[in-house]
Amino acid sequence: MKNLFLLDPALVFLNHGSFGACPAQVLEKCQWWQREMERNPVEFLGRRSAKLLAQSRAVLAQHIGAKPEHLVYVPNATSGVNTVARSLPLRAGDEILTTSHEYGACDNTWRFVCQHTGARYLPVDIPLPFRADEFTDRVWAAVTPRTRVIFLSHITSTTALILPLAQLCKRARAAGILTLIDGAHAPGHIPLNLDQLGADFYTGNCHKWLCAPKGAAFLHARPEHHHLLDASVVSWGYSSVIAGHTGFDAYLGTTVLERRLQWQGTRDLSAFLSVPAAIEFQARHGWDQVRSNCHALAAQTLQRICKMTGLSPVSADADFGQMVVIPLPPMNVELLKQILFERYNIEIPVTAHQDHLFVRLSVQGYNTVEDADALVQALCEIYAL
């Protein structure tokens, strides 16, 4: 399957989780959309784009178990988190509950919001080894009468854990607490049904595990919350009538969510419009089986390296998917990353959480047993095992 992607064949690429990798056929579709736009930019952006985006959202909505009118495209999941966090009417003393495993950029978002509103951002320590059966009660034990939002990753970035969220979302709704889920790594990685999950807000990347072009992500909001959300750029969608722009329906949209967030000025929509091509690519290549095979290779590689180092995995096999953190003996993070890339031509992140050092292994459909062997051999030589 490597020949379907554009990755350097000399590179051992084990870092799909950071930015994804787009199949050549999907990228060609993206470039086709760009050329189509340039044939008549006014017609494409001003008269066709609303319908085209609606068609693309409908395909995505079916894939992730949502209704298309509850979705808008955003450039990345961090943008989605920012949209929600900076829109909510938080006050001094309000509490945003989270965990100790969240993505640093989104931690920064909430700290910025708290600095300007007087709210408090409170991480709950989730210790390693991870116990999925204890997760919900551990987080819920930190809820107080001041808790307004629970913010969680669906799959954590640094530790690659799949967090069990459904019961927590249900409890939060019953208590009148909003839930925002950062699903940056979830679409295309694990099965999604957003309507069943029941989070108030959910944002996810399409350019990671779904293999869409870079800059394709979505924000999903339950309909009763659409009115809460404001765009980072206030534009034509905030007007009920656009004087002198008859027919430019892209600027308006059919729902409050779409009107406010869809049009934020001239931008390239090709990545958004290519999401159906990415979904079709994975369906054509039997991606359910691909995901299963990738998980098996990730689990096998984890066990091989743990046997070599004498360290233990930090979670059960069921708590990770195609991405897993592999514990390693202490070493300087940047030095290890540099050695793996410069000496062994292996692209893989080295992460740290509390007193744990990991390599975060991503296994995608283009990866092979030989790729895993290269990582095992490199670590064996580096640590003289």
C-alpha positions in Angstrom: 0.0 0.0 0.0 3.0 2.3 0.3 2.8 3.0 -3.4 -0.6 4.7 -2.9 1.0 7.4 -0.8 3.6 10.0 -1.5 5.9 9.3 1.4 9.7 9.2 0.8 10.4 5.5 0.2 13.7 5.8 2.0 12.0 7.1 5.2 10.7 4.8 7.9 7.6 6.9 8.6 6.0 5.9 12.0 4.4 9.3 12.7 1.1 9.4 11.0 -0.4 10.8 14.1 1.2 14.2 13.9 0.0 15.5 10.6 -1.3 12.4 8.7 -0.4 11.4 5.2 -2.6 11.9 2.2 -3.0 9.2 -0.6 -1.9 10.4 -4.0 -5.4 9.8 -5.4 -7.0 12.0 -2.7 -4.4 14.7 -3.2 -5.2 14.7 -6.9 -8.8 15.3 -6.1 -7.9 18.2 -3.9 -5.8 19.7 -6.7 -8.7 19.1 -9.1 -10.9 21.2 -6.9 -8.3 24.0 -6.8 -8.2 24.0 -10.6 -12.0 23.9 -10.8 -12.1 27.0 -8.6 -9.7 28.9 -10.8 -11.8 28.4 -13.9 -14.3 31.0 -12.5 -13.4 31.9 -8.9 -16.5 34.1 -8.6 -18.9 31.4 -9.6 -17.1 28.8 -7.6 -16.8 30.7 -4.3 -19.9 33.0 -4.7 -22.5 30.7 -6.2 -21.4 27.0 -6.0 -19.4 26.7 -2.7 -22.4 26.5 -0.3 -23.9 23.6 -2.2 -20.6 21.9 -2.6 -19.7 22.2 1.1 -23.2 20.9 2.0 -22.7 17.9 -0.2 -19.3 17.2 1.4 -20.6 17.6 4.9 -23.4 15.2 4.2 -20.9 12.5 3.3 -18.8 13.2 6.4 -21.9 13.3 8.6 -23.0 9.8 7.5 -19.5 8.5 8.2 -19.3 9.9 11.7 -22.9 9.3 12.8 -24.1 12.9 12.8 -26.5 15.2 11.0 -24.9 17.5 8.4 -26.7 20.6 9.7 -24.9 20.1 13.0 -21.5 20.2 11.3 -19.2 22.9 9.9 -15.7 22.5 8.5 -12.8 24.1 10.3 -9.0 24.0 9.4 -8.0 21.8 12.4 -9.3 20.5 15.7 -7.4 23.2 17.6 -9.5 25.8 15.7 -12.6 23.9 16.8 -11.6 23.9 20.4 -10.8 27.6 20.2 -14.1 28.4 18.6 -16.0 26.7 21.5 -13.7 27.8 24.3 -13.8 31.5 23.3 -17.5 31.5 22.6 -18.8 30.2 25.9 -20.1 32.8 28.4 -17.7 31.9 31.3 -17.4 34.0 34.4 -15.0 34.3 37.3 -15.1 31.2 39.5 -16.4 28.9 36.8 -14.5 25.7 36.4 -13.4 23.8 33.3 -12.6 20.2 34.2 -10.0 18.3 32.1 -7.3 15.6 32.5 -3.5 15.6 32.8 -3.3 14.0 29.3 -4.6 16.9 27.1 -2.9 18.4 24.1 -0.6 21.3 25.0 -2.0 23.7 22.4 -5.5 23.2 23.7 -4.3 23.6 27.3 -3.0 26.9 26.2 -6.3 27.8 24.7 -8.1 27.2 28.0 -5.5 29.0 30.0 -5.9 32.0 27.8 -9.7 32.0 28.1 -9.4 31.6 31.9 -7.0 34.5 32.1 -9.5 36.7 30.4 -12.7 35.5 32.1 -11.5 34.5 35.6 -12.6 30.9 35.1 -10.3 28.1 36.4 -8.8 25.2 34.3 -8.5 22.2 36.5 -6.7 19.0 35.3 -7.6 15.7 37.0 -4.6 13.4 37.3 -5.1 10.2 35.4 -2.3 8.0 36.5 -0.4 5.4 34.4 -0.8 2.5 34.0 -4.2 3.6 32.6 -7.4 1.9 34.1 -10.3 2.5 31.7 -12.8 1.1 34.3 -11.8 3.8 36.8 -11.7 6.7 34.4 -15.3 8.0 34.5 -15.5 7.9 38.3 -12.1 9.6 38.7 -13.0 12.5 36.5 -16.5 12.8 38.0 -15.2 12.9 41.5 -13.7 16.3 40.7 -17.0 17.8 39.6 -18.2 20.7 41.8 -21.2 23.0 41.7 -18.9 25.4 39.8 -18.1 23.0 37.0 -19.4 24.4 33.7 -17.4 22.5 31.1 -15.7 19.1 30.9 -13.0 19.1 28.2 -11.5 15.8 27.2 -9.5 14.2 24.3 -11.1 11.2 22.6 -7.6 9.9 21.9 -4.9 11.6 23.9 -1.9 13.0 22.0 1.1 12.4 24.3 -0.1 9.0 25.6 -2.3 7.7 22.8 -5.1 6.5 25.1 -8.6 6.0 23.9 -10.7 7.5 26.6 -14.1 6.0 27.4 -16.4 9.1 27.1 -20.0 8.0 26.6 -21.0 7.6 30.2 -19.2 10.8 31.2 -21.1 12.7 28.5 -24.3 11.3 29.7 -23.6 12.2 33.4 -22.6 15.7 32.4 -25.7 16.4 30.4 -27.9 15.2 33.3 -26.1 17.6 35.5 -26.3 20.6 33.1 -22.5 20.5 32.4 -21.3 21.1 28.9 -18.9 18.6 27.3 -16.3 19.5 24.6 -14.4 16.6 23.1 -11.1 17.0 21.2 -11.3 14.2 18.7 -8.1 15.2 16.8 -7.0 11.6 16.4 -10.4 9.9 16.2 -12.0 10.2 12.7 -10.7 7.3 10.6 -9.0 5.8 13.6 -11.9 4.5 15.7 -15.6 4.1 14.8 -17.6 7.2 15.5 -21.2 7.9 16.2 -21.5 11.4 17.4 -25.2 11.4 18.0 -24.9 8.3 20.2 -21.8 9.7 22.0 -23.9 12.8 23.0 -21.1 15.3 23.5 -22.3 18.9 23.4 -19.4 19.9 21.1 -17.0 17.6 19.2 -14.2 18.6 16.9 -12.1 16.2 14.9 -9.4 16.2 12.2 -10.0 14.7 8.8 -6.4 15.2 7.7 -4.9 12.7 10.2 -6.3 9.2 10.3 -9.0 9.8 7.7 -6.2 10.7 5.3 -7.8 13.8 3.9 -5.6 16.7 2.7 -4.1 19.0 5.3 -6.4 21.6 6.7 -9.6 19.6 6.8 -11.4 19.2 10.2 -14.9 19.6 11.5 -16.8 21.1 14.5 -20.0 19.4 15.6 -22.4 21.1 17.9 -25.7 19.9 19.3 -28.5 22.1 17.8 -29.5 23.7 21.1 -25.9 25.2 21.3 -25.5 26.6 17.8 -26.4 30.1 19.0 -23.6 30.1 21.5 -20.8 29.8 18.9 -19.1 32.8 17.3 -16.6 32.7 14.5 -13.1 33.9 15.0 -13.7 36.1 12.0 -17.0 38.0 11.9 -18.1 38.1 8.3 -21.1 38.1 6.0 -22.9 35.3 7.8 -23.7 37.7 10.6 -26.0 39.7 8.2 -29.5 38.7 7.4 -29.3 40.5 4.0 -26.2 41.2 1.9 -26.7 44.4 0.0 -25.3 44.3 -3.5 -24.4 40.6 -3.3 -27.6 38.9 -4.7 -27.0 35.2 -5.2 -23.9 34.9 -3.1 -25.5 32.2 -1.0 -22.1 31.0 0.3 -22.0 34.0 2.6 -25.2 33.1 4.4 -26.1 29.4 4.8 -29.2 27.8 6.1 -28.5 27.5 9.9 -27.0 29.8 12.5 -24.0 27.5 12.8 -23.4 27.5 9.1 -24.0 31.3 8.6 -21.6 32.3 11.4 -18.8 29.7 10.8 -18.9 28.8 7.1 -17.8 32.0 5.4 -14.8 33.8 7.0 -13.5 35.5 3.8 -11.7 34.1 0.8 -10.0 30.8 1.5 -9.1 27.6 -0.3 -12.0 25.1 0.3 -10.4 22.2 -1.6 -9.4 20.2 1.5 -12.9 20.4 2.8 -14.4 19.3 -0.5 -11.9 16.4 -0.7 -13.0 14.7 2.5 -15.5 12.5 0.6 -12.7 11.3 -1.6 -10.7 10.3 1.5 -13.7 8.4 2.9 -14.2 6.6 -0.4 -10.5 5.7 -0.6 -10.6 4.0 2.7 -13.9 2.2 1.9 -12.5 1.0 -1.4 -9.4 -0.4 0.3 -11.2 -2.2 3.2 -10.1 0.1 5.9 -11.8 -1.8 8.8 -9.4 -4.6 8.1 -6.5 -2.2 7.6 -7.2 -0.7 11.0 -7.3 -4.1 12.6 -4.0 -5.2 11.0 -2.4 -1.9 12.1 -3.5 -2.3 15.7 -2.1 -5.9 15.7 1.3 -4.7 14.4 1.3 -1.8 16.9 0.5 -4.3 19.8 3.2 -6.7 18.6 5.8 -4.0 18.3 4.9 -2.7 21.8 5.4 -6.2 23.3 8.7 -6.8 21.5 10.2 -3.6 22.8 8.8 -4.1 26.3 10.3 -7.6 26.4 13.6 -6.1 25.3 13.6 -3.3 27.9 11.9 -5.0 30.8 9.3 -2.2 31.0 5.6 -2.7 31.1 2.9 -1.2 28.7 0.9 1.7 30.2 -2.5 0.4 29.1 -4.3 -2.7 27.9 -4.5 -3.4 24.2 -8.1 -2.3 24.1 -7.1 1.2 25.2 -5.2 2.1 22.1 -5.8 1.8 18.4 -3.3 2.3 15.6 -1.2 4.6 17.8 0.5 3.4 21.0 3.2 4.8 23.3 6.1 2.4 24.0 7.9 3.1 27.3 11.7 3.4 27.2 14.5 3.8 29.7 15.5 7.4 30.6 17.3 9.4 27.9 17.2 13.0 26.7 14.1 13.4 24.6 15.6 15.6 21.9 18.8 13.5 21.6 16.8 10.3 21.2 14.6 11.9 18.5 17.7 13.3 16.7 19.4 9.9 16.7 16.4 8.0 15.4 15.9 10.4 12.5 19.5 11.3 11.6 21.2 7.9 12.1 18.3 5.5 11.3 16.0 7.6 9.1 13.1 6.9 11.4 10.4 9.6 11.7 8.7 9.0 15.1 7.9 11.3 18.0 9.6 10.9 21.4 7.2 12.0 24.1 7.3 12.4 27.9 4.5 12.3 30.5 5.4 12.9 34.1 8.3 10.5 34.7 7.7 8.3 31.7 9.6 8.4 28.4 7.9 7.0 25.2 8.2 6.7 21.5 4.7 7.2 20.1 4.3 4.6 17.4 1.7 5.2 14.7 0.9 2.3 12.4 -1.0 3.2 9.2 -2.0 1.1 6.2 1.3 1.9 4.4 3.5 0.6 7.3 5.0 -2.9 7.2 6.6 -5.4 9.5 9.9 -4.2 8.1 9.2 -0.7 9.4 8.5 -2.1 12.9 11.7 -4.2 12.7 13.7 -1.1 11.9 12.4 0.6 15.0 13.1 -2.4 17.2 16.6 -2.8 15.8 17.4 0.9 16.2 16.3 1.0 19.9 18.2 -2.2 20.6 21.4 -0.5 19.3 20.8 2.9 20.9 20.2 1.3 24.3 22.8 -1.5 23.8 20.1 -4.1 24.7 
